[in-house]
């Protein structure tokens, strides 16, 4: 046998694959199909239908039970609330401080509960959960109105537009002393339909749909548009509400662009909601077990299967091991290990040639990547150096602001680090801070260097540096992220900053960070119009302006950095050119 197999050492890959496929695929398939056709087909179909029916019944019980549990819980929740001590007026009771805690404590812990609200007849009350999209909100409002009108529990099915998640809005009216609904307890419940089905069925080609009494499809998973249209045309999901609340297993022929396909569908009514869940899959997939369960074919195919397994194992070993080695090497190179090489010794002819070519290619890639990395490093250093030089040139227009941008950038990065922002974001904030005063290139020197009080016109010109800088940088794609910092680093948390009067969270976080760093450097360095504060006074000023000019979260990070020694005391620079107080007419907001 060994001298027969020896020539295979240098046999081309396509011949090995051909031999493996011939012996392990075609021969067993032809022989086994001869014995399998027509045997026990109906019996196996019945067994498959039984399994699908059992899965359907389980799904129906779980969904119906879940909705019933929610209905009971909501009714008890509303009833308990009305029975608790408090004002007789429902609206006043709902607005008591304890009401929100009452509902939150009783509804906490349900992971499938997307939202909860308890409302009086006018729609006022307690709400938990995020504000939802209009489609979801409409379903909740419709359920609320219908529950008040009908006086009993109302279900509304809705699909979340963003996540395609099936949701049910359950609205339960709660009767008061007048035997009329006094409030509506309402929950938005997630339905894990797909997970429930696939606990009983292999995912494969199984599709799940929700339909109403007219057969209209409300939601689907695993069924394309053609499949949905075919189901509607078949009519198998119509009229289920008139019959008994039992799963109905039906077959229908779906005509799609891919041809005709027989489908096995289960229609499962869901309690008294007026909906049904349809679980379907191709009959060919459902009855695939036929070929595996025909016992009569085992004896006839055993010898051929054993023979096929022997040759398939041999062929798989010969082919798969070199490919696995090549794949492992390629994975390492893909992860960045460009020095990895493939051993070509002992491989079949084509794989050996491929390994040698692969090794050459890897060497070229390693060389190119090395050069690209070096070029990228040089370009980055040039880019950063250019920005720093540009910022320094702007600062140099006035000896009192020399080094200002570098110091603001340094403090901004420290604040960003203490806010636990990613390293990449810290670097971007540093660059933006370097450029925050770039607009001063458009401000006249006599305004920048003026010792005394600025006129209104001069002050407006000084304020214009934010807009000028933003316009300059907006044309540079690589620095677009710095534009909000340049334009809005003089905005104030209370909305009294400039140029746009933004306030609170409207101001981008990066700009809020640079605003604190900018002010800190401004008040701790000498200016023509002001004597520098010492660092303790500067800290006191920034703390005092928290909530007015600055974001408290950013100030907290700044103070944490100061306490740990990360914020250094800047050199105050040259003394003012004239007598000046601590703060001039332009104020802390324009001291940079």
Buried (B, 14 or more C-beta within 10 A) or exposed (E): EEEEEEEBEEBEBEEBBEBBEBBBEEBBBEBBEEBBEEBBEEEBBEBBBEBBBEBBBBBBEBBBEBBBEBBEBBBBBBBEBBEEEBEEEBBEBBBBEEBBEBBEEBBEEBEEBBBBBBBBBEEEBBBBEEEBEEEBBBBBBBBBBBBBEEEEBBBBBBBBEEEEBBBBBBBBBBBBEEEEBBBBBBBBBBBBBBEBBBEBBEEEBBBBBBBBBEBEBBBBBBBEEEBBBBBBEBEBBBEBBEEEBBBBBBBBEBEEEEEEBEBBBBBBBBBBBBBBBBBBBBBEBBBBBBBEBBEEBEEBBEEBBEBBEEBBEBBBEBBEEBEEBBEEBBEBBEEEEBEBBBEBEEBBEBBBEBBBEBBEEBEEEBEEEEEEEEEEEEEEEEEBEEBBEBBBEBBEBBEBBBBBBBBBBBBBBBBBBBBEBEEEBBEBBBBBBBBBBBBBBBBEEEBBBBEEEBEEEBBEBBBBBBBBBBBBBBEEEEBEBBBBBBBBBBBBBEEEBBBBEBBEEEBBBBBBBBBBBBBBBBBBBBBBBBBBBEBEEBBEBBBEBBEEBBBEEBBBBBBBBBEEEBBEEBEBBEEBBEEBEEBBEBEBBBBB
